[in-house]
Amino acid sequence: AMFWYTMHYARKLKSSAFKADAWHHRSDALSSIGALIGIIGARHGFPVLDQIAGIIICIMILGVAVGIFRDAIEKMLDTSCDEEFEDNLRKFVLQFAEAEHQEIGIDLLRTRKFGEKIYVELEINADGDMRLQEAHDIAERIHDGIEKTYPDIKHVMIHVNPAGYQYDVQTKM
């Protein structure tokens, strides 16, 4: 019960610490059950059950520890979001611009996860003859739309290029 209660709030708050605590509750319960099985087995002439239960519980705890460790490392290393998330974000930006009756393209989209939040770097292209204020307004509306639609995104940095601009990802020139 403590596992499910804590895990509920871990998901609701998107908290890795609560998630680790939930698994701690589950490992405590499993250890208690394993100890009970081992004691009952030993009392009924099967002392090997204690060792088997201990090994099984140890393997389960190690599996959970590896999962929590991977999650923590991923969050510390600023990894990118998965392709599906980036594709959805790309579609959102293009649909948003279309709804605003603006013809833009996407030159570059990069994401990185930092803890529970996501940072986005986006380069869009627009008509090179557009006034600077118009280009800025488009970028600002896209920025606000993304942050409103995707609550896990902490910040979006948008750069506007003139249409036809050749962007070399390797040299950034």
Stockholm file with secondary structure:
# STOCKHOLM 1.0

chainA/1-173         AMFWYTMHYARKLKSSAFKADAWHHRSDALSSIGALIGIIGARHGFPVLDQIAGIIICIMILGVAVGIFRDAIEKMLDTSCDEEFEDNLRKFVLQFAEAEHQEIGIDLLRTRKFGEKIYVELEINADGDMRLQEAHDIAERIHDGIEKTYPDIKHVMIHVNPAGYQYDVQTKM
#=GR chainA/1-173 SS CHHHHHHHHHHHHTCHHHHHHHHHHHHHHHHHHHHHHHHHHHHTTCTHHHHHHHHHHHHHHHHHHHHHHHHHHHHHTTCCCCHHHHHHHHHHHHHHHHHTTCCCEEEEEEEEEETTEEEEEEEEEECTTSCHHHHHHHHHHHHHHHHHHCTTEEEEEEEEEETTCCCCTTTTC
#=GC SS_cons         CHHHHHHHHHHHHTCHHHHHHHHHHHHHHHHHHHHHHHHHHHHTTCTHHHHHHHHHHHHHHHHHHHHHHHHHHHHHTTCCCCHHHHHHHHHHHHHHHHHTTCCCEEEEEEEEEETTEEEEEEEEEECTTSCHHHHHHHHHHHHHHHHHHCTTEEEEEEEEEETTCCCCTTTTC
//
